[in-house]
Amino acid sequence: MDTTDRAQNAFEDTKGKIKEGIGDATDNEQLEAEGKLDQAKAEVKDKVEDVKDSAAEAFNNVTDDDHV
């Protein structure tokens, strides 16, 4: 698990929530949409990290000396 990637994803999600909130409060639909897009991108990146973690765990389980 790369904590740097996870931290960047969390930052992007937070940035998106802020943009969405400001856009909503100011009736700026474009800023609100950008915020939602930032949040969606962060969620997808988190899912990719989850898959990478699962793949690494599966690889470690297969290559573990106890299983050979």
Backbone as XML, in Angstrom:
<?xml version="1.0"?>
<chain id="A" units="angstrom">
  <residue number="1" name="MET">
    <atom name="N" x="0.852" y="-1.171" z="0.000"/>
    <atom name="CA" x="0.000" y="0.000" z="0.000"/>
    <atom name="C" x="0.898" y="1.234" z="0.000"/>
  </residue>
  <residue number="2" name="ASP">
    <atom name="N" x="0.669" y="2.086" z="-0.929"/>
    <atom name="CA" x="1.443" y="3.317" z="-1.017"/>
    <atom name="C" x="0.677" y="4.424" z="-0.295"/>
  </residue>
  <residue number="3" name="THR">
    <atom name="N" x="1.152" y="4.791" z="0.875"/>
    <atom name="CA" x="0.450" y="5.802" z="1.662"/>
    <atom name="C" x="0.478" y="7.168" z="0.993"/>
  </residue>
  <residue number="4" name="THR">
    <atom name="N" x="1.500" y="7.426" z="0.173"/>
    <atom name="CA" x="1.562" y="8.695" z="-0.544"/>
    <atom name="C" x="0.400" y="8.798" z="-1.520"/>
  </residue>
  <residue number="5" name="ASP">
    <atom name="N" x="0.145" y="7.726" z="-2.273"/>
    <atom name="CA" x="-0.976" y="7.731" z="-3.212"/>
    <atom name="C" x="-2.302" y="7.887" z="-2.483"/>
  </residue>
  <residue number="6" name="ARG">
    <atom name="N" x="-2.440" y="7.182" z="-1.369"/>
    <atom name="CA" x="-3.684" y="7.278" z="-0.592"/>
    <atom name="C" x="-3.868" y="8.706" z="-0.060"/>
  </residue>
  <residue number="7" name="ALA">
    <atom name="N" x="-2.796" y="9.324" z="0.400"/>
    <atom name="CA" x="-2.883" y="10.696" z="0.907"/>
    <atom name="C" x="-3.254" y="11.667" z="-0.208"/>
  </residue>
  <residue number="8" name="GLN">
    <atom name="N" x="-2.666" y="11.468" z="-1.394"/>
    <atom name="CA" x="-3.004" y="12.334" z="-2.526"/>
    <atom name="C" x="-4.467" y="12.156" z="-2.915"/>
  </residue>
  <residue number="9" name="ASN">
    <atom name="N" x="-4.961" y="10.926" z="-2.856"/>
    <atom name="CA" x="-6.365" y="10.674" z="-3.177"/>
    <atom name="C" x="-7.281" y="11.356" z="-2.164"/>
  </residue>
  <residue number="10" name="ALA">
    <atom name="N" x="-6.912" y="11.280" z="-0.892"/>
    <atom name="CA" x="-7.711" y="11.932" z="0.146"/>
    <atom name="C" x="-7.714" y="13.446" z="-0.053"/>
  </residue>
  <residue number="11" name="PHE">
    <atom name="N" x="-6.555" y="13.996" z="-0.412"/>
    <atom name="CA" x="-6.468" y="15.435" z="-0.673"/>
    <atom name="C" x="-7.363" y="15.813" z="-1.849"/>
  </residue>
  <residue number="12" name="GLU">
    <atom name="N" x="-7.308" y="15.019" z="-2.923"/>
    <atom name="CA" x="-8.127" y="15.313" z="-4.104"/>
    <atom name="C" x="-9.617" y="15.220" z="-3.766"/>
  </residue>
  <residue number="13" name="ASP">
    <atom name="N" x="-9.992" y="14.253" z="-2.937"/>
    <atom name="CA" x="-11.380" y="14.107" z="-2.522"/>
    <atom name="C" x="-11.827" y="15.324" z="-1.712"/>
  </residue>
  <residue number="14" name="THR">
    <atom name="N" x="-10.982" y="15.739" z="-0.762"/>
    <atom name="CA" x="-11.304" y="16.905" z="0.066"/>
    <atom name="C" x="-11.399" y="18.164" z="-0.786"/>
  </residue>
  <residue number="15" name="LYS">
    <atom name="N" x="-10.457" y="18.323" z="-1.704"/>
    <atom name="CA" x="-10.480" y="19.475" z="-2.612"/>
    <atom name="C" x="-11.793" y="19.476" z="-3.410"/>
  </residue>
  <residue number="16" name="GLY">
    <atom name="N" x="-12.205" y="18.299" z="-3.855"/>
    <atom name="CA" x="-13.448" y="18.193" z="-4.609"/>
    <atom name="C" x="-14.665" y="18.565" z="-3.786"/>
  </residue>
  <residue number="17" name="LYS">
    <atom name="N" x="-14.675" y="18.129" z="-2.528"/>
    <atom name="CA" x="-15.799" y="18.476" z="-1.644"/>
    <atom name="C" x="-15.865" y="19.978" z="-1.413"/>
  </residue>
  <residue number="18" name="ILE">
    <atom name="N" x="-14.699" y="20.591" z="-1.242"/>
    <atom name="CA" x="-14.667" y="22.041" z="-1.043"/>
    <atom name="C" x="-15.170" y="22.758" z="-2.296"/>
  </residue>
  <residue number="19" name="LYS">
    <atom name="N" x="-14.659" y="22.340" z="-3.460"/>
    <atom name="CA" x="-15.116" y="22.957" z="-4.715"/>
    <atom name="C" x="-16.620" y="22.792" z="-4.884"/>
  </residue>
  <residue number="20" name="GLU">
    <atom name="N" x="-17.105" y="21.582" z="-4.620"/>
    <atom name="CA" x="-18.539" y="21.327" z="-4.769"/>
    <atom name="C" x="-19.339" y="22.228" z="-3.834"/>
  </residue>
  <residue number="21" name="GLY">
    <atom name="N" x="-18.881" y="22.344" z="-2.585"/>
    <atom name="CA" x="-19.587" y="23.182" z="-1.614"/>
    <atom name="C" x="-19.596" y="24.645" z="-1.993"/>
  </residue>
  <residue number="22" name="ILE">
    <atom name="N" x="-18.462" y="25.142" z="-2.423"/>
    <atom name="CA" x="-18.384" y="26.541" z="-2.849"/>
    <atom name="C" x="-19.251" y="26.763" z="-4.092"/>
  </residue>
  <residue number="23" name="GLY">
    <atom name="N" x="-19.173" y="25.825" z="-5.020"/>
    <atom name="CA" x="-19.991" y="25.937" z="-6.229"/>
    <atom name="C" x="-21.471" y="25.954" z="-5.911"/>
  </residue>
  <residue number="24" name="ASP">
    <atom name="N" x="-21.876" y="25.094" z="-4.964"/>
    <atom name="CA" x="-23.280" y="25.043" z="-4.565"/>
    <atom name="C" x="-23.695" y="26.339" z="-3.878"/>
  </residue>
  <residue number="25" name="ALA">
    <atom name="N" x="-22.838" y="26.835" z="-2.994"/>
    <atom name="CA" x="-23.166" y="28.048" z="-2.233"/>
    <atom name="C" x="-23.230" y="29.290" z="-3.115"/>
  </residue>
  <residue number="26" name="THR">
    <atom name="N" x="-22.464" y="29.294" z="-4.197"/>
    <atom name="CA" x="-22.411" y="30.475" z="-5.072"/>
    <atom name="C" x="-23.188" y="30.277" z="-6.374"/>
  </residue>
  <residue number="27" name="ASP">
    <atom name="N" x="-23.899" y="29.185" z="-6.461"/>
    <atom name="CA" x="-24.652" y="28.833" z="-7.680"/>
    <atom name="C" x="-23.744" y="28.751" z="-8.903"/>
  </residue>
  <residue number="28" name="ASN">
    <atom name="N" x="-22.510" y="28.314" z="-8.695"/>
    <atom name="CA" x="-21.556" y="28.129" z="-9.788"/>
    <atom name="C" x="-21.571" y="26.644" z="-10.166"/>
  </residue>
  <residue number="29" name="GLU">
    <atom name="N" x="-22.376" y="26.318" z="-11.160"/>
    <atom name="CA" x="-22.559" y="24.919" z="-11.548"/>
    <atom name="C" x="-21.274" y="24.282" z="-12.062"/>
  </residue>
  <residue number="30" name="GLN">
    <atom name="N" x="-20.437" y="25.054" z="-12.744"/>
    <atom name="CA" x="-19.193" y="24.513" z="-13.278"/>
    <atom name="C" x="-18.254" y="24.107" z="-12.133"/>
  </residue>
  <residue number="31" name="LEU">
    <atom name="N" x="-18.120" y="24.973" z="-11.126"/>
    <atom name="CA" x="-17.251" y="24.658" z="-9.989"/>
    <atom name="C" x="-17.800" y="23.460" z="-9.209"/>
  </residue>
  <residue number="32" name="GLU">
    <atom name="N" x="-19.102" y="23.399" z="-9.072"/>
    <atom name="CA" x="-19.730" y="22.272" z="-8.390"/>
    <atom name="C" x="-19.454" y="20.963" z="-9.142"/>
  </residue>
  <residue number="33" name="ALA">
    <atom name="N" x="-19.571" y="21.015" z="-10.463"/>
    <atom name="CA" x="-19.309" y="19.833" z="-11.284"/>
    <atom name="C" x="-17.841" y="19.421" z="-11.213"/>
  </residue>
  <residue number="34" name="GLU">
    <atom name="N" x="-16.939" y="20.411" z="-11.204"/>
    <atom name="CA" x="-15.511" y="20.107" z="-11.077"/>
    <atom name="C" x="-15.237" y="19.404" z="-9.747"/>
  </residue>
  <residue number="35" name="GLY">
    <atom name="N" x="-15.894" y="19.858" z="-8.705"/>
    <atom name="CA" x="-15.731" y="19.241" z="-7.394"/>
    <atom name="C" x="-16.187" y="17.795" z="-7.392"/>
  </residue>
  <residue number="36" name="LYS">
    <atom name="N" x="-17.316" y="17.547" z="-8.006"/>
    <atom name="CA" x="-17.822" y="16.173" z="-8.096"/>
    <atom name="C" x="-16.873" y="15.301" z="-8.916"/>
  </residue>
  <residue number="37" name="LEU">
    <atom name="N" x="-16.323" y="15.869" z="-9.972"/>
    <atom name="CA" x="-15.372" y="15.127" z="-10.808"/>
    <atom name="C" x="-14.103" y="14.805" z="-10.021"/>
  </residue>
  <residue number="38" name="ASP">
    <atom name="N" x="-13.594" y="15.762" z="-9.264"/>
    <atom name="CA" x="-12.412" y="15.518" z="-8.430"/>
    <atom name="C" x="-12.670" y="14.374" z="-7.446"/>
  </residue>
  <residue number="39" name="GLN">
    <atom name="N" x="-13.850" y="14.368" z="-6.851"/>
    <atom name="CA" x="-14.192" y="13.320" z="-5.903"/>
    <atom name="C" x="-14.286" y="11.956" z="-6.594"/>
  </residue>
  <residue number="40" name="ALA">
    <atom name="N" x="-14.876" y="11.930" z="-7.768"/>
    <atom name="CA" x="-14.998" y="10.668" z="-8.507"/>
    <atom name="C" x="-13.628" y="10.135" z="-8.905"/>
  </residue>
  <residue number="41" name="LYS">
    <atom name="N" x="-12.738" y="11.026" z="-9.338"/>
    <atom name="CA" x="-11.388" y="10.595" z="-9.711"/>
    <atom name="C" x="-10.658" y="10.018" z="-8.499"/>
  </residue>
  <residue number="42" name="ALA">
    <atom name="N" x="-10.806" y="10.653" z="-7.353"/>
    <atom name="CA" x="-10.157" y="10.160" z="-6.130"/>
    <atom name="C" x="-10.702" y="8.787" z="-5.754"/>
  </residue>
  <residue number="43" name="GLU">
    <atom name="N" x="-12.002" y="8.589" z="-5.919"/>
    <atom name="CA" x="-12.614" y="7.298" z="-5.595"/>
    <atom name="C" x="-12.092" y="6.199" z="-6.523"/>
  </residue>
  <residue number="44" name="VAL">
    <atom name="N" x="-11.978" y="6.501" z="-7.803"/>
    <atom name="CA" x="-11.451" y="5.519" z="-8.760"/>
    <atom name="C" x="-10.002" y="5.170" z="-8.419"/>
  </residue>
  <residue number="45" name="LYS">
    <atom name="N" x="-9.219" y="6.185" z="-8.102"/>
    <atom name="CA" x="-7.821" y="5.942" z="-7.744"/>
    <atom name="C" x="-7.718" y="5.087" z="-6.485"/>
  </residue>
  <residue number="46" name="ASP">
    <atom name="N" x="-8.617" y="5.303" z="-5.520"/>
    <atom name="CA" x="-8.625" y="4.473" z="-4.314"/>
    <atom name="C" x="-8.956" y="3.022" z="-4.656"/>
  </residue>
  <residue number="47" name="LYS">
    <atom name="N" x="-9.887" y="2.831" z="-5.569"/>
    <atom name="CA" x="-10.244" y="1.463" z="-5.991"/>
    <atom name="C" x="-9.052" y="0.787" z="-6.659"/>
  </residue>
  <residue number="48" name="VAL">
    <atom name="N" x="-8.303" y="1.529" z="-7.455"/>
    <atom name="CA" x="-7.102" y="0.985" z="-8.096"/>
    <atom name="C" x="-6.091" y="0.571" z="-7.024"/>
  </residue>
  <residue number="49" name="GLU">
    <atom name="N" x="-5.928" y="1.405" z="-6.012"/>
    <atom name="CA" x="-5.015" y="1.066" z="-4.915"/>
    <atom name="C" x="-5.481" y="-0.196" z="-4.197"/>
  </residue>
  <residue number="50" name="ASP">
    <atom name="N" x="-6.803" y="-0.347" z="-4.022"/>
    <atom name="CA" x="-7.342" y="-1.553" z="-3.386"/>
    <atom name="C" x="-7.007" y="-2.796" z="-4.210"/>
  </residue>
  <residue number="51" name="VAL">
    <atom name="N" x="-7.157" y="-2.691" z="-5.524"/>
    <atom name="CA" x="-6.856" y="-3.822" z="-6.404"/>
    <atom name="C" x="-5.365" y="-4.152" z="-6.337"/>
  </residue>
  <residue number="52" name="LYS">
    <atom name="N" x="-4.525" y="-3.127" z="-6.360"/>
    <atom name="CA" x="-3.079" y="-3.351" z="-6.258"/>
    <atom name="C" x="-2.727" y="-4.039" z="-4.943"/>
  </residue>
  <residue number="53" name="ASP">
    <atom name="N" x="-3.351" y="-3.592" z="-3.851"/>
    <atom name="CA" x="-3.097" y="-4.206" z="-2.555"/>
    <atom name="C" x="-3.534" y="-5.673" z="-2.543"/>
  </residue>
  <residue number="54" name="SER">
    <atom name="N" x="-4.706" y="-5.944" z="-3.114"/>
    <atom name="CA" x="-5.205" y="-7.319" z="-3.164"/>
    <atom name="C" x="-4.300" y="-8.204" z="-4.006"/>
  </residue>
  <residue number="55" name="ALA">
    <atom name="N" x="-3.834" y="-7.680" z="-5.125"/>
    <atom name="CA" x="-2.946" y="-8.446" z="-5.995"/>
    <atom name="C" x="-1.628" y="-8.737" z="-5.293"/>
  </residue>
  <residue number="56" name="ALA">
    <atom name="N" x="-1.089" y="-7.757" z="-4.589"/>
    <atom name="CA" x="0.167" y="-7.959" z="-3.865"/>
    <atom name="C" x="-0.018" y="-8.987" z="-2.755"/>
  </residue>
  <residue number="57" name="GLU">
    <atom name="N" x="-1.134" y="-8.920" z="-2.064"/>
    <atom name="CA" x="-1.413" y="-9.887" z="-0.998"/>
    <atom name="C" x="-1.553" y="-11.297" z="-1.570"/>
  </residue>
  <residue number="58" name="ALA">
    <atom name="N" x="-2.261" y="-11.428" z="-2.681"/>
    <atom name="CA" x="-2.422" y="-12.739" z="-3.314"/>
    <atom name="C" x="-1.074" y="-13.281" z="-3.769"/>
  </residue>
  <residue number="59" name="PHE">
    <atom name="N" x="-0.254" y="-12.428" z="-4.352"/>
    <atom name="CA" x="1.074" y="-12.846" z="-4.798"/>
    <atom name="C" x="1.904" y="-13.316" z="-3.612"/>
  </residue>
  <residue number="60" name="ASN">
    <atom name="N" x="1.858" y="-12.557" z="-2.524"/>
    <atom name="CA" x="2.616" y="-12.940" z="-1.332"/>
    <atom name="C" x="2.120" y="-14.264" z="-0.762"/>
  </residue>
  <residue number="61" name="ASN">
    <atom name="N" x="0.814" y="-14.499" z="-0.800"/>
    <atom name="CA" x="0.274" y="-15.760" z="-0.310"/>
    <atom name="C" x="0.726" y="-16.928" z="-1.173"/>
  </residue>
  <residue number="62" name="VAL">
    <atom name="N" x="0.781" y="-16.734" z="-2.464"/>
    <atom name="CA" x="1.184" y="-17.799" z="-3.389"/>
    <atom name="C" x="2.678" y="-18.094" z="-3.279"/>
  </residue>
  <residue number="63" name="THR">
    <atom name="N" x="3.464" y="-17.063" z="-3.096"/>
    <atom name="CA" x="4.917" y="-17.248" z="-3.087"/>
    <atom name="C" x="5.469" y="-17.490" z="-1.684"/>
  </residue>
  <residue number="64" name="ASP">
    <atom name="N" x="4.609" y="-17.485" z="-0.667"/>
    <atom name="CA" x="5.048" y="-17.738" z="0.693"/>
    <atom name="C" x="5.616" y="-19.148" z="0.804"/>
  </residue>
  <residue number="65" name="ASP">
    <atom name="N" x="6.747" y="-19.296" z="1.482"/>
    <atom name="CA" x="7.420" y="-20.603" z="1.612"/>
    <atom name="C" x="6.531" y="-21.646" z="2.293"/>
  </residue>
  <residue number="66" name="ASP">
    <atom name="N" x="5.580" y="-21.238" z="3.132"/>
    <atom name="CA" x="4.712" y="-22.190" z="3.819"/>
    <atom name="C" x="3.753" y="-22.890" z="2.862"/>
  </residue>
  <residue number="67" name="HIS">
    <atom name="N" x="3.503" y="-22.281" z="1.721"/>
    <atom name="CA" x="2.557" y="-22.838" z="0.753"/>
    <atom name="C" x="3.242" y="-23.672" z="-0.307"/>
  </residue>
  <residue number="68" name="VAL">
    <atom name="N" x="4.552" y="-23.752" z="-0.316"/>
    <atom name="CA" x="5.270" y="-24.469" z="-1.374"/>
    <atom name="C" x="5.589" y="-25.856" z="-0.919"/>
  </residue>
</chain>
